[in-house]
Amino acid sequence: MHQLTALSRPLSVRDARRPDRSFAAIVTNRLRTEATDHLLAAGRAVGARRFVAQSFAAFRFARTGGPVQSEADPLDPNPPAALRTVQAAYLYLERAVTTIEWGEGLALRYGGFYGPGTAISLAPDAQMAAPVRKRRFPIVGDGGGVWSYVHIEDAAAATVAAVDHGRPGVYNVVDDEPAPVREWLPVLASALGAKPPRRVPRWLGRLAAGEMATVMMTEVRGASNEKAKRELGWQPRYASWRQGFAQGLG
């Protein structure tokens, strides 16, 4: 099982414009490429028959078509510049893992994590929750970007299921309700005891936070979990972030 990452903490707000240039992201990209090759070689050498690896569902899909995409839908052919090397590393990992000839390879595209120990929790220093509490995480433009979340415990349960279930391939591990920023962000603010988020026009968001953050807030598509539920025999305990934000942040 390949869950290696150098992101001991989520990227900081100051990394928002060019997260690909942070030291942790650079190292993590190497873990998704070079380390994947080494681990696959090791798996083959010891006679492993199944290989499960961590990938990511959010902000990956082409910004066309409906608001929710499946594993069969195309990825963004022209992601924001700040995401290109990150996206390329994910794609490398997925192709390498799911095309092995000596066993069965599964890549799990997790949604955005929330819950204890993650960036979205009740901890006072939680990386994403802190700016929400301070009203420094605004809704940009129409807030139409669709995000997919998954509680950290549900992600773990899906990973355990993938050890014994599912055919080779890519799986979206997300909850049942992808939702636009304008819907989930006010609910998160309320769950954190914060005032409603501010709203800023798209041009101002782009000026302040850059292209990547603006696209994430206004254009990205969410992910469907139908394949994971069907083939892994998995059901998220928190079917929706609405329930999870209310009950699962602590």
C-alpha positions in Angstrom: 0.0 0.0 0.0 1.5 3.3 -1.1 0.4 6.2 1.0 3.6 8.2 1.0 3.5 12.0 1.1 5.7 14.8 2.4 2.7 16.9 3.2 2.8 16.6 7.0 0.6 19.7 7.0 -1.6 21.1 4.2 0.0 23.9 2.1 -0.2 27.3 3.8 -2.2 30.2 2.5 1.0 31.9 1.3 1.6 28.8 -0.9 -1.8 29.3 -2.6 -0.5 31.0 -5.7 2.3 28.5 -6.5 1.9 25.3 -4.4 4.0 23.4 -6.9 7.0 25.4 -5.7 6.8 24.5 -2.0 9.5 22.1 -0.8 6.8 19.6 0.5 5.0 19.6 -2.8 8.2 19.0 -4.8 9.2 16.1 -2.6 5.7 14.7 -2.7 5.7 14.8 -6.5 8.9 12.7 -6.4 7.2 10.3 -4.0 4.3 9.9 -6.5 6.7 9.3 -9.4 10.1 7.9 -8.5 9.0 6.3 -5.2 6.0 4.7 -7.0 8.4 3.0 -9.5 10.6 1.8 -6.6 7.6 0.4 -4.7 6.2 -1.3 -7.7 9.6 -2.9 -8.4 9.7 -4.1 -4.8 6.2 -5.5 -5.0 7.1 -7.5 -8.0 10.3 -8.7 -6.5 8.5 -10.1 -3.4 5.6 -11.6 -5.3 2.9 -9.2 -4.2 -0.3 -9.7 -6.1 -2.1 -6.5 -5.2 -1.0 -2.8 -5.0 -3.1 0.0 -3.6 -2.0 3.6 -3.9 -3.1 7.1 -2.9 -4.3 9.6 -5.4 -6.6 12.6 -5.4 -10.1 13.4 -6.9 -10.5 17.1 -6.3 -9.7 19.7 -9.0 -8.8 17.0 -11.6 -11.6 16.9 -14.1 -12.1 18.8 -17.3 -14.1 22.0 -16.6 -16.8 21.0 -19.1 -20.0 19.0 -18.9 -22.0 18.3 -15.7 -21.0 19.3 -12.2 -20.2 15.7 -11.1 -17.7 13.5 -13.0 -16.9 9.8 -12.9 -13.6 7.9 -13.3 -14.3 7.6 -17.0 -14.6 11.3 -17.6 -11.7 13.3 -19.0 -9.2 15.1 -16.8 -8.5 18.8 -17.2 -6.3 19.2 -20.3 -5.2 22.6 -19.3 -5.1 22.9 -15.5 -3.9 26.2 -13.9 -0.1 26.6 -14.2 0.3 26.2 -10.4 -1.3 22.7 -10.5 0.4 21.2 -13.6 3.3 19.5 -12.0 1.1 18.2 -9.2 -1.5 16.9 -11.6 1.1 15.3 -13.8 2.5 13.4 -10.7 -1.0 12.1 -9.8 -1.5 11.0 -13.4 1.9 9.3 -13.5 1.1 7.3 -10.3 -2.3 6.3 -11.6 -1.0 5.0 -14.9 1.9 3.2 -13.4 -0.2 1.5 -10.7 -3.2 0.5 -12.8 -1.1 -1.0 -15.7 1.1 -3.5 -13.8 1.3 -6.9 -15.4 2.3 -8.9 -12.3 -0.8 -8.1 -10.1 -3.8 -5.9 -9.5 -3.3 -2.2 -9.1 -5.8 0.2 -7.7 -5.4 4.0 -7.3 -7.8 5.6 -4.8 -8.7 9.2 -5.6 -9.6 10.6 -2.2 -11.8 13.7 -1.9 -10.9 16.6 0.4 -10.3 15.2 3.9 -12.0 16.5 7.0 -12.2 15.3 10.6 -9.7 14.9 13.4 -6.1 15.5 12.4 -6.9 17.0 9.1 -7.0 20.6 7.7 -10.7 20.8 8.5 -11.3 20.0 12.2 -12.2 21.6 15.5 -8.5 22.0 16.4 -7.6 25.7 16.8 -4.7 25.5 14.4 -6.4 23.4 11.7 -4.9 24.7 8.5 -8.1 25.4 6.5 -10.5 25.9 9.4 -8.4 28.8 10.9 -8.9 31.2 8.0 -12.6 30.2 7.8 -13.0 31.2 11.5 -11.3 34.5 10.7 -13.5 35.1 7.6 -10.4 35.0 5.5 -11.7 32.3 3.3 -14.3 34.1 1.1 -16.7 32.8 -1.6 -15.2 34.0 -4.8 -17.5 35.0 -7.7 -20.5 32.8 -7.9 -18.9 30.1 -5.7 -19.9 27.6 -8.3 -16.8 25.3 -8.1 -18.0 21.9 -7.0 -15.9 20.1 -4.3 -16.0 16.5 -3.1 -15.3 15.7 0.5 -14.7 12.5 2.5 -14.4 12.1 6.2 -11.0 10.7 7.2 -12.5 7.6 8.8 -14.5 6.9 5.7 -11.4 7.2 3.5 -9.6 4.7 5.8 -12.6 2.3 5.5 -12.5 2.5 1.7 -8.7 1.9 1.7 -9.2 -1.3 3.8 -11.9 -2.4 1.5 -9.6 -1.9 -1.5 -7.1 -4.4 -0.1 -9.5 -7.3 -0.9 -12.2 -5.8 -3.2 -12.4 -4.2 -6.6 -10.9 -4.8 -10.0 -7.7 -2.9 -11.1 -8.3 0.7 -11.9 -9.0 4.1 -10.5 -11.7 4.8 -7.8 -13.1 8.1 -6.5 -13.3 7.8 -2.7 -15.7 10.7 -1.9 -19.0 11.2 -0.2 -22.5 11.1 -1.8 -22.9 14.9 -2.2 -20.5 16.9 -4.3 -21.4 20.5 -3.7 -20.5 24.1 -4.9 -18.5 26.3 -2.6 -21.4 28.6 -2.1 -23.3 25.7 -0.4 -20.7 24.0 1.7 -18.6 26.9 2.9 -21.4 28.7 4.9 -22.2 25.3 6.6 -18.6 24.7 7.5 -18.3 28.2 8.9 -21.4 27.6 11.1 -20.0 24.2 12.3 -16.8 26.0 13.3 -18.7 28.7 15.2 -17.7 31.4 12.7 -19.6 34.2 11.0 -20.8 33.5 7.4 -18.0 33.8 4.8 -17.5 37.1 3.0 -18.1 37.3 -0.8 -15.7 38.9 -3.2 -16.0 39.3 -7.0 -14.0 37.0 -9.2 -11.6 39.6 -10.4 -10.7 40.5 -6.9 -10.2 36.9 -5.9 -7.9 36.3 -8.9 -5.9 39.4 -8.0 -5.6 38.4 -4.3 -5.2 34.6 -4.6 -4.2 33.9 -8.2 -5.7 31.8 -11.0 -5.6 28.4 -9.2 -7.7 29.5 -6.2 -10.1 31.3 -8.5 -10.6 28.2 -10.6 -11.1 26.1 -7.5 -13.8 28.5 -6.3 -15.7 28.9 -9.5 -15.1 26.2 -12.1 -13.9 22.8 -10.8 -16.1 19.7 -11.0 -16.9 17.2 -8.3 -16.5 13.4 -8.3 -18.9 10.5 -8.2 -18.4 7.6 -5.8 -20.8 5.1 -7.5 -17.9 2.9 -8.7 -16.3 2.7 -5.3 -19.5 1.8 -3.6 -20.4 -0.8 -6.2 -17.0 -2.5 -6.6 -15.4 -2.0 -3.2 -18.5 -2.8 -1.2 -18.0 0.5 0.6 -20.5 2.9 2.1 -19.4 6.1 3.7 -20.6 6.5 7.3 -20.9 10.3 6.6 -22.9 10.2 3.4 -22.8 14.0 3.2 -20.4 16.7 4.4 -23.6 18.3 5.9 -23.8 15.5 8.4 -20.0 15.2 8.7 -19.4 18.9 9.4 -22.1 18.8 12.1 -20.9 15.6 13.8 -17.5 14.5 12.6 -15.1 17.5 13.0 -14.0 16.7 16.5 
